[in-house]
Amino acid sequence: MITFILSLFALIAGYFVYGRLVEKWFGIDETAETPAQKMADGVDYVVMPEWRIFMVQFLNIAGLGPIFGAILGAMYGPAAFLWIVFGSIFAGAVHDYFSGMLSCRHNGISIPEVVGIYLGNGFKQFMRAFSVILLLLVGVVFILGPAKILTGLTGEFISFKTLAVDDFWLILIFAYYILATLLPIDKIIGKIYPLFGAVLLIMASGLMVAMFVLKAPIPELTLQTLHNLHSEPGKYPLYPLLFITIACGAISGFHATQSPMMARCISNERQGRRIFYGAMIAEGIIALIWAAAAMSFFGGPEGLNNAMAEHGNNAAWAVKEICNSWMGKVGGALAILGVVACPITSGDTAFRSARLIIADFAKFSQKPIIHRLIITLPLFIAAWGITRMNFGVIWRYFGFSNQALATIVLWMSGMYMIQRGKSHWIATLPAIFMTAVCTTYILIAPEGFNLSTAIGYPAGLIAALAALILFLKKGKTHAKTIL
């Protein structure tokens, strides 16, 4: 319990201390006119109250990752706590802050366009395609995930002669996503997200209270437990798999696609730290709670590994077991509702972000609804086709793509700092680490090149060093200031 409490306090302190430093180093301008004020269109550029923007941003980024990812990451042991804390403070929140604030500085444009400004046209073209593909994967993952949970909850009560229960929920979620993607941001997303956010916060708070009341035996982080406690350590090495498994609870490239949506809604740059940096810290707290709950409920990492192996590594099953056991029927129902709401409220904005990215590079006005339909319908047709694929395969490729995108955004953030004549290490140090993680992962993972760690580890370090050298070289060529 001591490790959990210290980790919780560290995340909160990180927001107040390091968050202020990041804001200071970035250099906000409280007098600047924001995109929502100078480009208001009543659809995507809409001024909203700060508290509402925070709740939307929080739910946008808090998909299945800080819950399912944290449970799967807890299978490695208390080392997961370290990654959640340090990853959230020094990597994830920095990444989210810069992606949101740089979009705000450039009229709320999507992240591929921002990347193009600081890293060049080649990266911009790559990011345009890569981001849309990632968002399609995210959207599908966040359709299939809640559909599976809802099927498990209602399968015995709902039945159709010609339609499977999971297809029923898929169609229903798809219908909602289409509406949320097409309608102005303040009509559905801006109105219902605060309610879902309250449910999610109640769920997490209730789970944490239950752990304290029940005196749950949360494993402590010691020299003896600071190693890979996965039941198959040879197949699942702690490095780099833990850093891919726990993505949204520490750092996630998906967040960079979401932040520009809120950059189009803020009314002052001083709101950036509370909305972008703060939402990531809140998500880190959610991940911390679920990692602790998973380990303590099943009697430690060994018990968690055994239980997950018996149920096909089904994190949704673990969520249901924990909630129903610790929080009773009412509390369990609220908790599960929060778990369902998380991916749904990230999936809809994933498709919305994809629409905006395509519209930005095509320079296609989104004010007329027919223009939104022209982009949206092909996206959903493609997404429906992807839902027919194996969920496990989709999740693995989503994990790698997600972290690769985050790495590029961190390098972009570092380049912004160089061009401002400021210290870039707040962004480039996590960028170096994530470059090594992503390179090593794709080399040793079964869905990658399936090479040995003897090759993957040094290759990852070499790739990170090479990226740093290229970054510093490119940084020297940028003498002009970009406003």
MISETI-128317 format. One record per residue (C-alpha): residue in three letters; x, y, z. Coordinates in nm, 4 decimals. Example, Ala and Ser with C-alpha at 12.3 -4.5 7.8 and 13.67 -1.06 7.14 Angstrom:
2
r  xx  yy  zz
ALA  1.2300  -0.4500  0.7800
SER  1.3670  -0.1060  0.7140
# end
This chain:
483
r  xx  yy  zz
MET  0.0000  0.0000  0.0000
ILE  0.2912  0.2373  0.0669
THR  0.4115  0.2161  -0.2935
PHE  0.0622  0.2894  -0.4208
ILE  0.0175  0.5926  -0.1920
LEU  0.3592  0.7335  -0.2816
SER  0.2855  0.6825  -0.6511
LEU  -0.0463  0.8642  -0.6159
PHE  0.1165  1.1606  -0.4412
ALA  0.3965  1.1653  -0.6991
LEU  0.1464  1.2014  -0.9844
ILE  -0.0343  1.4861  -0.8091
ALA  0.2934  1.6598  -0.7212
GLY  0.4105  1.6118  -1.0797
TYR  0.1146  1.8120  -1.2051
PHE  0.1771  2.1059  -0.9720
VAL  0.5571  2.1114  -0.9936
TYR  0.6715  1.9723  -1.3290
GLY  0.3541  2.0848  -1.5032
ARG  0.4258  2.4470  -1.4067
LEU  0.7831  2.4119  -1.5306
VAL  0.6681  2.2746  -1.8660
GLU  0.4220  2.5620  -1.8991
LYS  0.6965  2.8133  -1.8144
TRP  0.9475  2.6589  -2.0582
PHE  0.6877  2.6475  -2.3340
GLY  0.6033  3.0130  -2.2802
ILE  0.2302  3.0817  -2.2862
ASP  0.0806  3.4088  -2.4080
GLU  -0.2334  3.4911  -2.2101
THR  -0.3120  3.7831  -2.4413
ALA  -0.3115  3.5756  -2.7611
GLU  -0.6387  3.5223  -2.9457
THR  -0.7194  3.1518  -2.9597
PRO  -0.8480  2.9588  -3.2644
ALA  -1.1936  2.9277  -3.1066
GLN  -1.2171  3.3054  -3.0855
LYS  -1.0837  3.4022  -3.4275
MET  -1.2107  3.1061  -3.6345
ALA  -1.5463  3.0224  -3.4725
ASP  -1.7609  2.8129  -3.7079
GLY  -2.0195  2.6612  -3.4739
VAL  -1.9053  2.3073  -3.5623
ASP  -1.5450  2.2374  -3.4575
TYR  -1.4248  2.5834  -3.3473
VAL  -1.6477  2.6506  -3.0484
VAL  -1.5578  2.8243  -2.7208
MET  -1.6576  2.6036  -2.4264
PRO  -1.6152  2.6407  -2.0484
GLU  -1.2774  2.5215  -1.9207
TRP  -1.4220  2.2533  -1.6926
ARG  -1.6193  2.1098  -1.9823
ILE  -1.3138  2.1084  -2.2109
PHE  -1.1154  1.9264  -1.9413
MET  -1.3828  1.6585  -1.9094
VAL  -1.3995  1.6131  -2.2867
GLN  -1.0204  1.5917  -2.3147
PHE  -1.0050  1.3497  -2.0220
LEU  -1.2642  1.1195  -2.1760
ASN  -1.1167  1.1574  -2.5248
ILE  -0.7852  1.0132  -2.4079
ALA  -0.9112  0.7742  -2.1383
GLY  -1.0110  0.4783  -2.3528
LEU  -0.9440  0.1144  -2.2740
GLY  -0.5722  0.1868  -2.2266
PRO  -0.5616  0.3053  -1.8625
ILE  -0.7892  0.0156  -1.7628
PHE  -0.7166  -0.2840  -1.9866
GLY  -0.3563  -0.1763  -2.0476
ALA  -0.2967  -0.1262  -1.6757
ILE  -0.4377  -0.4704  -1.5915
LEU  -0.2212  -0.6380  -1.8563
GLY  0.0772  -0.4294  -1.7451
ALA  0.0225  -0.5335  -1.3823
MET  0.1057  -0.8884  -1.4898
TYR  0.4697  -0.7710  -1.4981
GLY  0.4537  -0.6739  -1.1296
PRO  0.5061  -0.3505  -0.9318
ALA  0.7454  -0.2223  -1.1986
ALA  0.4229  -0.1090  -1.3680
PHE  0.3850  0.1585  -1.0984
LEU  0.7159  0.3158  -1.1957
TRP  0.6258  0.3388  -1.5634
ILE  0.2823  0.4860  -1.4916
VAL  0.4261  0.7551  -1.2621
PHE  0.7394  0.8560  -1.4516
GLY  0.5829  0.7978  -1.7917
SER  0.2823  1.0180  -1.7125
ILE  0.4779  1.3068  -1.5583
PHE  0.7842  1.3269  -1.7828
ALA  0.6598  1.1821  -2.1125
GLY  0.2827  1.1515  -2.1525
ALA  0.1775  1.4843  -2.0015
VAL  0.4585  1.6688  -2.1820
HIS  0.3517  1.5039  -2.5083
ASP  -0.0139  1.5965  -2.4554
TYR  0.0657  1.9541  -2.3527
PHE  0.2840  2.0274  -2.6535
SER  0.0485  1.8618  -2.9034
GLY  -0.2410  2.0696  -2.7718
MET  -0.0590  2.4003  -2.7319
LEU  0.1245  2.3856  -3.0643
SER  -0.2048  2.3152  -3.2375
CYS  -0.3498  2.6158  -3.0567
ARG  -0.0571  2.8275  -3.1782
HIS  -0.1326  2.7241  -3.5364
ASN  -0.5080  2.7831  -3.5665
GLY  -0.6088  2.4463  -3.4198
ILE  -0.4698  2.2427  -3.7108
SER  -0.4407  1.8644  -3.6796
ILE  -0.1226  1.7023  -3.5538
PRO  0.0149  1.5921  -3.8969
GLU  0.0089  1.9551  -4.0110
VAL  0.1838  2.0687  -3.6920
VAL  0.4487  1.7995  -3.7368
GLY  0.5034  1.9225  -4.0908
ILE  0.5784  2.2753  -3.9670
TYR  0.8563  2.1591  -3.7333
LEU  0.9911  1.8383  -3.8891
GLY  0.9332  1.8984  -4.2601
ASN  0.7076  1.7918  -4.5450
GLY  0.8230  1.4286  -4.5477
PHE  0.7113  1.3753  -4.1894
LYS  0.3875  1.5617  -4.2603
GLN  0.2929  1.3314  -4.5477
PHE  0.3820  1.0237  -4.3436
MET  0.1854  1.1475  -4.0436
ARG  -0.1222  1.2206  -4.2527
ALA  -0.1546  0.8580  -4.3609
PHE  -0.0209  0.7087  -4.0368
SER  -0.2549  0.9123  -3.8145
VAL  -0.5678  0.8228  -4.0101
ILE  -0.4757  0.4522  -4.0051
LEU  -0.4071  0.4696  -3.6294
LEU  -0.7378  0.6460  -3.5669
LEU  -0.9230  0.3794  -3.7640
LEU  -0.7556  0.1128  -3.5488
VAL  -0.8392  0.3084  -3.2336
GLY  -1.1989  0.3511  -3.3424
VAL  -1.2342  -0.0201  -3.4136
VAL  -1.0657  -0.1224  -3.0867
PHE  -1.3002  0.1130  -2.9020
ILE  -1.6003  -0.0354  -3.0795
LEU  -1.5090  -0.3994  -3.0232
GLY  -1.4019  -0.3505  -2.6591
PRO  -1.7283  -0.2067  -2.5232
ALA  -1.9331  -0.4302  -2.7545
LYS  -1.7697  -0.7373  -2.5958
ILE  -1.8387  -0.6060  -2.2445
LEU  -2.2016  -0.5218  -2.3251
THR  -2.2498  -0.8610  -2.4909
GLY  -2.1213  -1.0280  -2.1754
LEU  -2.3621  -0.8262  -1.9626
THR  -2.6733  -0.8600  -2.1797
GLY  -2.6211  -1.1787  -2.3780
GLU  -2.8664  -1.3785  -2.1713
PHE  -3.1346  -1.1058  -2.1854
ILE  -3.1096  -0.9963  -2.5497
SER  -3.1464  -1.2364  -2.8399
PHE  -3.2291  -1.2087  -3.2085
LYS  -3.3116  -1.4723  -3.4659
THR  -3.0914  -1.3313  -3.7401
LEU  -2.8506  -1.1015  -3.5553
ALA  -2.5754  -1.1922  -3.3081
VAL  -2.5815  -0.9962  -2.9812
ASP  -2.2314  -0.8585  -3.0352
ASP  -2.3321  -0.7375  -3.3842
PHE  -2.6338  -0.5654  -3.2285
TRP  -2.4076  -0.3648  -2.9972
LEU  -2.1606  -0.2986  -3.2810
ILE  -2.4385  -0.1467  -3.4937
LEU  -2.5686  0.0614  -3.2030
ILE  -2.2234  0.1963  -3.1177
PHE  -2.1525  0.2646  -3.4855
ALA  -2.4746  0.4667  -3.5112
TYR  -2.3739  0.6784  -3.2130
TYR  -2.0234  0.7298  -3.3549
ILE  -2.1641  0.8564  -3.6854
LEU  -2.3777  1.1147  -3.5057
ALA  -2.0926  1.2255  -3.2765
THR  -1.8592  1.2595  -3.5750
LEU  -2.1008  1.4673  -3.7817
LEU  -2.2694  1.6981  -3.5306
PRO  -2.1133  2.0158  -3.3820
ILE  -1.8804  1.9353  -3.0927
ASP  -2.0964  2.1102  -2.8321
LYS  -2.4182  1.9261  -2.9283
ILE  -2.3396  1.5682  -2.8186
ILE  -1.9780  1.5462  -2.7054
GLY  -1.9857  1.8706  -2.5089
LYS  -2.3107  1.7789  -2.3356
ILE  -2.2850  1.4106  -2.2405
TYR  -1.9111  1.3827  -2.1700
PRO  -1.9332  1.5580  -1.8310
LEU  -2.1866  1.2931  -1.7232
PHE  -1.9657  1.0079  -1.8424
GLY  -1.6679  1.1782  -1.6821
ALA  -1.8445  1.1870  -1.3488
VAL  -1.9197  0.8135  -1.3793
LEU  -1.5552  0.7388  -1.4592
LEU  -1.4277  0.9432  -1.1648
ILE  -1.6815  0.7825  -0.9306
MET  -1.5725  0.4395  -1.0548
ALA  -1.2049  0.5076  -0.9934
SER  -1.2654  0.6739  -0.6568
GLY  -1.4909  0.3891  -0.5467
LEU  -1.2320  0.1330  -0.6444
MET  -0.9612  0.3175  -0.4532
VAL  -1.1810  0.3523  -0.1444
ALA  -1.2589  -0.0200  -0.1627
MET  -0.8867  -0.1011  -0.1633
PHE  -0.8322  0.1098  0.1491
VAL  -1.1399  -0.0185  0.3338
LEU  -1.0602  -0.3815  0.2530
LYS  -0.6901  -0.3230  0.3223
ALA  -0.6099  -0.4807  -0.0113
PRO  -0.2629  -0.6391  -0.0197
ILE  -0.1135  -0.4210  -0.2944
PRO  0.2403  -0.5485  -0.3699
GLU  0.5227  -0.3145  -0.2737
LEU  0.8010  -0.2081  -0.5058
THR  1.1290  -0.3418  -0.3612
LEU  1.4600  -0.4625  -0.4990
GLN  1.3151  -0.8133  -0.4870
THR  1.0020  -0.7217  -0.6876
LEU  1.1693  -0.4818  -0.9316
HIS  1.1962  -0.7343  -1.2113
ASN  0.9772  -0.9165  -1.4594
LEU  0.7093  -1.1095  -1.2662
HIS  0.5203  -1.2181  -1.5762
SER  0.4472  -1.5912  -1.5829
GLU  0.6290  -1.6148  -1.9190
PRO  0.9207  -1.3702  -1.8862
GLY  1.1074  -1.5216  -2.1808
LYS  0.8139  -1.4681  -2.4133
TYR  0.7147  -1.1327  -2.2619
PRO  1.0306  -0.9384  -2.1637
LEU  0.9661  -0.6429  -1.9338
TYR  1.1549  -0.4171  -2.1728
PRO  1.0092  -0.3124  -2.4092
LEU  0.6706  -0.4867  -2.3754
LEU  0.5625  -0.3135  -2.0536
PHE  0.6114  0.0261  -2.2211
ILE  0.3925  -0.0770  -2.5132
THR  0.1295  -0.2545  -2.3015
ILE  0.0698  0.0410  -2.0677
ALA  0.0302  0.3149  -2.3269
CYS  -0.2655  0.5406  -2.2481
GLY  -0.1821  0.5247  -1.8771
ALA  0.1678  0.6644  -1.9360
ILE  0.2128  0.8016  -2.2900
SER  -0.0004  0.7591  -2.5997
GLY  0.0272  0.9001  -2.9505
PHE  -0.3507  0.8766  -2.9795
HIS  -0.3692  1.1705  -2.7397
ALA  -0.1878  1.3914  -2.9917
THR  -0.4729  1.3364  -3.2360
GLN  -0.7263  1.4401  -2.9711
SER  -0.5619  1.7493  -2.8234
PRO  -0.6118  1.9650  -3.1374
MET  -0.9884  1.9200  -3.1039
MET  -0.9760  2.0885  -2.7651
ALA  -0.7227  2.3434  -2.8916
ARG  -1.0123  2.4628  -3.1084
CYS  -1.2278  2.5223  -2.7996
ILE  -1.0070  2.6930  -2.5384
SER  -1.0344  3.0685  -2.4802
ASN  -0.6947  3.1357  -2.3189
GLU  -0.3523  2.9696  -2.3383
ARG  -0.3312  2.9554  -1.9582
GLN  -0.5953  2.6800  -1.9737
GLY  -0.3504  2.4506  -2.1522
ARG  -0.1736  2.3133  -1.8444
ARG  -0.4960  2.2268  -1.6654
ILE  -0.6582  2.0729  -1.9725
PHE  -0.3748  1.8956  -2.1560
TYR  -0.1165  1.8238  -1.8851
GLY  -0.3832  1.7767  -1.6175
ALA  -0.5967  1.5294  -1.8136
MET  -0.2944  1.3059  -1.8693
ILE  -0.2113  1.3061  -1.4991
ALA  -0.5749  1.2181  -1.4238
GLU  -0.5489  0.9293  -1.6662
GLY  -0.2262  0.8163  -1.4987
ILE  -0.4135  0.8044  -1.1684
ILE  -0.6842  0.5867  -1.3284
ALA  -0.4160  0.3491  -1.4598
LEU  -0.2427  0.3408  -1.1210
ILE  -0.5670  0.2460  -0.9447
TRP  -0.6455  -0.0342  -1.1901
ALA  -0.2924  -0.1757  -1.1835
ALA  -0.3038  -0.1841  -0.8035
ALA  -0.6550  -0.3317  -0.7993
ALA  -0.5620  -0.6081  -1.0440
MET  -0.2553  -0.7160  -0.8475
SER  -0.4219  -0.7019  -0.5060
PHE  -0.7541  -0.8614  -0.6038
PHE  -0.5895  -1.1726  -0.7445
GLY  -0.3330  -1.2020  -0.4646
GLY  -0.0307  -1.0532  -0.6418
PRO  0.1222  -1.0718  -0.9893
GLU  0.1418  -1.4513  -0.9801
GLY  -0.2283  -1.4868  -0.9010
LEU  -0.3148  -1.2277  -1.1638
ASN  -0.1113  -1.4130  -1.4267
ASN  -0.2789  -1.7424  -1.3419
ALA  -0.6292  -1.5938  -1.3507
MET  -0.5680  -1.4147  -1.6790
ALA  -0.4212  -1.7306  -1.8368
GLU  -0.7348  -1.9242  -1.7397
HIS  -0.9545  -1.6638  -1.9096
GLY  -0.7544  -1.5987  -2.2239
ASN  -0.5955  -1.2745  -2.0964
ASN  -0.9421  -1.1193  -2.1071
ALA  -0.9080  -0.7895  -1.9209
ALA  -1.2840  -0.7262  -1.9543
TRP  -1.3452  -1.0380  -1.7443
ALA  -1.1025  -0.9111  -1.4779
VAL  -1.2818  -0.5742  -1.4674
LYS  -1.6176  -0.7419  -1.4143
GLU  -1.4822  -0.9689  -1.1388
ILE  -1.3131  -0.6862  -0.9489
CYS  -1.6049  -0.4441  -0.9708
ASN  -1.8777  -0.6904  -0.8749
SER  -1.6779  -0.8318  -0.5868
TRP  -1.5473  -0.5120  -0.4293
MET  -1.8193  -0.2593  -0.5085
GLY  -2.1428  -0.4564  -0.4883
LYS  -2.4190  -0.4633  -0.7469
VAL  -2.4845  -0.0887  -0.7673
GLY  -2.1215  0.0166  -0.7423
GLY  -2.0192  -0.2611  -0.9769
ALA  -2.2790  -0.1544  -1.2322
LEU  -2.1549  0.2073  -1.2161
ALA  -1.7948  0.0926  -1.2462
ILE  -1.8672  -0.1252  -1.5476
LEU  -2.0671  0.1603  -1.7024
GLY  -1.7563  0.3767  -1.6588
VAL  -1.5427  0.1129  -1.8272
VAL  -1.7863  0.0984  -2.1199
ALA  -1.8061  0.4781  -2.1416
CYS  -1.4262  0.5167  -2.1574
PRO  -1.3695  0.3485  -2.4937
ILE  -1.6936  0.4762  -2.6446
THR  -1.6030  0.8363  -2.5619
SER  -1.2606  0.7860  -2.7182
GLY  -1.3843  0.5957  -3.0209
ASP  -1.6242  0.8668  -3.1340
THR  -1.3559  1.1355  -3.1144
ALA  -1.1100  0.9048  -3.2936
PHE  -1.3362  0.9142  -3.5985
ARG  -1.3952  1.2857  -3.5521
SER  -1.0184  1.3439  -3.5456
ALA  -0.9762  1.1364  -3.8610
ARG  -1.2374  1.3535  -4.0312
LEU  -1.0564  1.6714  -3.9255
ILE  -0.7145  1.5433  -4.0347
ILE  -0.8468  1.4579  -4.3813
ALA  -1.0298  1.7903  -4.4016
ASP  -0.7181  1.9834  -4.2978
PHE  -0.4852  1.8392  -4.5596
ALA  -0.7575  1.8467  -4.8274
LYS  -0.8477  2.2031  -4.7247
PHE  -1.2119  2.0935  -4.7277
SER  -1.4450  2.3162  -4.5238
GLN  -1.6389  2.1218  -4.2630
LYS  -1.9127  2.3740  -4.1985
PRO  -2.1626  2.2208  -4.4492
ILE  -2.2837  1.8840  -4.3191
ILE  -2.2629  1.7323  -4.6666
HIS  -1.8849  1.7913  -4.6581
ARG  -1.8668  1.6064  -4.3273
LEU  -2.0655  1.3172  -4.4734
ILE  -1.8351  1.2886  -4.7745
ILE  -1.5385  1.2212  -4.5447
THR  -1.7190  1.0341  -4.2675
LEU  -1.9014  0.7607  -4.4575
PRO  -1.5907  0.6058  -4.6229
LEU  -1.4190  0.6071  -4.2814
PHE  -1.6991  0.4058  -4.1237
ILE  -1.7195  0.1632  -4.4146
ALA  -1.3470  0.0916  -4.3734
ALA  -1.3860  0.0629  -3.9953
TRP  -1.6699  -0.1899  -4.0288
GLY  -1.4455  -0.4057  -4.2461
ILE  -1.1687  -0.3944  -3.9854
THR  -1.4091  -0.5143  -3.7129
ARG  -1.4195  -0.8486  -3.8934
MET  -1.0491  -0.8992  -3.8162
ASN  -0.9061  -1.0712  -3.5067
PHE  -0.9242  -0.8345  -3.2074
GLY  -0.5913  -0.9511  -3.0625
VAL  -0.4057  -0.8706  -3.3846
ILE  -0.5681  -0.5266  -3.4073
TRP  -0.4731  -0.4476  -3.0447
ARG  -0.1064  -0.5438  -3.0921
TYR  -0.0623  -0.3288  -3.4016
PHE  -0.2525  -0.0471  -3.2334
GLY  -0.0100  -0.0608  -2.9379
PHE  0.3017  -0.0227  -3.1515
SER  0.1501  0.2372  -3.3868
ASN  0.0294  0.4348  -3.0886
GLN  0.3735  0.4605  -2.9275
ALA  0.5478  0.5284  -3.2596
LEU  0.3199  0.8274  -3.3159
ALA  0.3924  0.9551  -2.9629
THR  0.7659  0.9323  -3.0356
ILE  0.7364  1.1490  -3.3473
VAL  0.5330  1.4094  -3.1574
LEU  0.7981  1.4257  -2.8838
TRP  1.0711  1.4880  -3.1442
MET  0.8492  1.7584  -3.2934
SER  0.8112  1.9190  -2.9510
GLY  1.1873  1.9178  -2.9052
MET  1.2314  2.0895  -3.2417
TYR  0.9889  2.3621  -3.1364
MET  1.2030  2.4266  -2.8279
ILE  1.5228  2.4397  -3.0330
GLN  1.3685  2.6901  -3.2703
ARG  1.2766  2.9056  -2.9718
GLY  1.6315  2.8922  -2.8401
LYS  1.5191  2.7003  -2.5317
SER  1.6342  2.3759  -2.3715
HIS  1.4782  2.0901  -2.5666
TRP  1.5586  1.8073  -2.3263
ILE  1.2140  1.8040  -2.1621
ALA  1.0875  1.6602  -2.4902
THR  1.3923  1.4913  -2.6408
LEU  1.4854  1.2777  -2.3398
PRO  1.1492  1.0940  -2.3465
ALA  1.1722  1.0925  -2.7289
ILE  1.5080  0.9127  -2.7113
PHE  1.3677  0.6552  -2.4704
MET  1.0535  0.5932  -2.6762
THR  1.2589  0.5604  -2.9955
ALA  1.4580  0.2812  -2.8318
VAL  1.1371  0.1183  -2.7020
CYS  0.9551  0.1232  -3.0380
THR  1.2573  0.0059  -3.2365
THR  1.3288  -0.2794  -2.9977
TYR  0.9626  -0.3821  -2.9897
ILE  0.9164  -0.4051  -3.3648
LEU  1.2384  -0.6052  -3.3938
ILE  1.1599  -0.8665  -3.1275
ALA  0.7786  -0.8838  -3.1271
PRO  0.6023  -1.1768  -3.3037
GLU  0.4042  -0.9271  -3.5124
GLY  0.7347  -0.7605  -3.6039
PHE  1.0605  -0.9272  -3.7102
ASN  1.0620  -1.1762  -3.4197
LEU  1.4365  -1.1379  -3.3637
SER  1.6195  -1.2181  -3.0405
THR  1.6680  -0.9587  -2.7671
ALA  2.0425  -0.9911  -2.8254
ILE  1.9803  -0.8131  -3.1558
GLY  1.6812  -0.6002  -3.0566
TYR  1.8295  -0.4336  -2.7476
PRO  2.1491  -0.2928  -2.9037
ALA  1.9631  -0.2069  -3.2255
GLY  1.7134  -0.0031  -3.0238
LEU  1.9921  0.1913  -2.8543
ILE  2.1667  0.2554  -3.1858
ALA  1.8400  0.3771  -3.3418
ALA  1.7787  0.6143  -3.0494
LEU  2.1325  0.7554  -3.0744
ALA  2.1040  0.7960  -3.4524
ALA  1.7689  0.9759  -3.4121
LEU  1.9247  1.2156  -3.1603
ILE  2.2169  1.2946  -3.3923
LEU  1.9837  1.3618  -3.6852
PHE  1.7587  1.5726  -3.4634
LEU  2.0459  1.7898  -3.3380
LYS  2.1811  1.8276  -3.6897
LYS  1.8419  1.9351  -3.8223
GLY  1.7958  2.1660  -3.5258
LYS  2.1082  2.3616  -3.6171
THR  1.9686  2.4379  -3.9625
HIS  1.6638  2.6118  -3.8175
ALA  1.7799  2.9636  -3.7450
LYS  1.4545  3.1454  -3.8051
THR  1.1806  3.1783  -3.5470
ILE  0.8413  3.0267  -3.6221
LEU  0.5601  3.2251  -3.4722
# end
